[in-house]
Amino acid sequence: MASERYSFSLTTFSPSGKLVQIEYALAAVEAGARSVGIKASNGVVIATEKVPKSILVDEHSVHRVEEVSKHIGMVYSGMGPDYRLLVKTARKKAQQYSLVYQEEIPTAQLVQRVASVMQEYTQSGGVRPFGVSLLICGWDNDRPYLFQCDPSGAYFAWKATAMGKNYNNGRTFLEKRYNEDLELDDAVHTAILTLKEGFEGQMTADNIEVGICDATGFRRLDPNSVKDYLANIP
Amino acid sequence: MSILSYNGGAIVAMKGENCVAIASDLRFGIQAQTLAMDFEKVFEMGPHLFLGLPGLATDTLTVRDRLKFRLNLYELRESRKIHPKTFAAVVSNMLYEKRFGPYFVEPVIAGLDPKTFEPYVCNMDLIGCINEPEDFVVAGSCTEQLYGMCEALWEPGLKPDDLFETCAQALVNAFDRDAMSGWGAIVHVIEKDKITSRRVKTRMD
């Protein structure tokens, strides 16, 4: 690996105090497919659009919404390969925790550990930052959690947020529609509506992915369940 | 000669009604020679969490320190107090890491869950196998005597004062039948809002 040859970091400060590589990584995220997350009173929903490069693409073979542990799931905006590495890392860290403590990892702890890995890649020899922002949702302590992890390693807890293309529009849309008493079903509805804003073409159960997390755990919705929600969308 | 009885020692922990008690003898000796009568083997690891470490005295001290290390980092990282069951998992993990060159201690954990205040006791062998019964646990160089005393004296639902008596009598009468344990005893009773620690007057031989 390149990090064995280079002892110096490729992410260095500009005179204005910025880490330009991280800015570029965030640009990669902003160019990526949209993802949203909404915390409800009794759960969390995460969703993303799947933009296939051609009609020949087999949409159901590769997933963007992934399970990390029984009660934690994640989705991303940005570069798929970088995401897959982080999913692997997150899953391993969750299992390592379970091995030592004989209990499920708290969502905030998992987020801290993943974000720490992302930060390492901004300060290690011969590597570049991850070109993804993650949305990690989970349920523990009898309550829902939603976190965003950025390429810099910074993480934020959200009630509702959007990432990827035109994320500002998405966030503005959510600011109007979010309230603390949303139930999970309403949140899924709102998440799909948010994705629909600026969605090119017809939204079907095959070109979006939805995951929900509640007291019973995390699961990715199968296309039929997504179809039911879409039926209620004008 | 077993390494686990080189220094000797006796620990007992019992569940009561909304309380737990943990007690240890105070002897520190090297084989037949007694060197101190104030060597406590039970340590407070949290406001409602106690750890007893009978066995080789050097490992008693080292394991206590290394566990405190892990515990402190856990509580800082997670911004919360550890639950006794989780602490037991941490101890078990630490001991098994040394599976082929173990610490010569057989830990006893007693505490109340920081949220529900439910009583918890458990003990484990020197390589971390957890035993989590509903009544009492014993450890040290006179476990046979301790099991006999506990089985005879313990009953469910003991109130804190009764639990103290039961725990103290079980420990003292057991270690009086062991040359390597004794020389004084200390008993801690842990309740939701207070911890009472009492030293017991015993035969000093």
Contacts between the chains, C-beta under 8 A, distances in Angstrom:
chain1	res1	chain2	res2	distance
A	99	B	93	7.3
A	100	B	89	6.7
A	100	B	90	6.6
A	100	B	93	4.8
A	101	B	86	5.2
A	101	B	89	5.1
A	101	B	90	6.6
A	101	B	93	8.0
A	102	B	85	7.5
A	102	B	86	7.0
A	102	B	89	3.8
A	103	B	85	8.0
A	103	B	86	6.0
A	103	B	89	7.3
A	106	B	78	6.7
A	109	B	77	6.9
A	109	B	78	6.3
A	112	B	77	7.4
